[in-house]
Amino acid sequence: MREISRRKFVALTAGGAAATPFVLDGGARAAASVTAQQIVDRIKANIGVEWGSDDVDTFKVGDPSTIVTGVVTTSMATLDVLQKAVQTGANFIITAAPTFYSRADASTVGGRGAGGGGAARGAAPARGRGAGAAPAPPPSPATVSGPGTGASAPMPPAPTMPQSVVPSAQAAGRAAGTPPPPDPVFAGKNAFIDKHKLVVFRLTQHWNQRKPDPRAQGLASAMGWTRYQSGNDAMRYELPGVTLEALASQLKKNLGVRGGIRGIGDRMMTVRRIGLLPGYSLIQASIAMMPGVDVIVAGEVQEWESATYAQDIAFAGLKKGFISIGRVVNEATGMQVCADWLRTIVPEVPTRFISAGDPYWRPL
């Protein structure tokens, strides 16, 4: 990856946040030496599900042999989260969502994934890709997003975007095979990761196979619903009566949703039975759950599938509701649970959850 210009890099990496540093528990922890690969090996041995060979739950960038100074879990390794991780003294980030904007998670535009072997995508030899990159400016103060489930955080300034990488008429004479200039967003993120020698690992497919579902556990805990769980089913809860609109407002407040929450159904209908569909779900899950609940609280669905199905139910006059809170906010709760779990299997290094926040805002 070629250097990003200092002006573009400053624009991209400005707007960091001051955060409370990790506190080491005595000399034993301070002297501990564990690598990112060793932590992943412990995850695989203790996660409680068979570890399959796939191209999703792998190292995405960085050297797996890096000695870990601190672990951060998050729903999405945004530049904001990476900056806060650095400020807390952490260098190993475990994320539920891709770091580089696609399932392939390639660190360059159009790049290919690392595959099932788990090799670090973009792992740099010796000093790393960004050895010659302009130094990043010190981060500016802000607060780490709150106790844990998608709390709002100031969005970093938008980077200075380049002109289209599609060749213009003037550039048509460029030599065949010459690559287009690097995208500044990819380049800036890579440069920041390299400068601070960060390691990023994605943990989603295997984590979400755990029983009970950690995303449902986290959401119920954040909402104070644990005592209302219906039997042993972590996906269903029976609450005292509340209107659909009040329920949506409670979700917005407790989860710190800035703009992504959306509801379908009669606002004033009474809700008692709640079903959870965390993460991304297909319409078959909605069809199966809807008859036994008053409202479904989902992470992410196709609008033309589950959302339209719920809309037709409401149009028919049935007292059923549907609320979408967004996948990033929804998965944050599960990554808070992940941080709590990691402390039990990796006591040598401090671990904390940092929220990626709700990526959306709504007009006032």
PEQUI-V952090 format. One record per helix or strand of 2 or more residues. SS is the DSSP state (alpha for helix, beta for strand). FROM is the first residue (numbers start at 1). TO is the last residue. If there is no record, write none. Layout:
{{SS FROM TO} {SS FROM TO}}
This chain:
{{alpha 6 13} {alpha 26 30} {alpha 36 46} {beta 59 61} {beta 71 74} {alpha 79 88} {beta 92 95} {alpha 129 132} {alpha 170 173} {alpha 184 195} {beta 199 202} {alpha 207 209} {alpha 214 223} {alpha 226 228} {beta 229 230} {beta 233 243} {alpha 244 255} {beta 262 264} {beta 270 280} {alpha 283 290} {beta 295 300} {alpha 303 315} {beta 321 324} {alpha 327 345} {beta 351 353}}
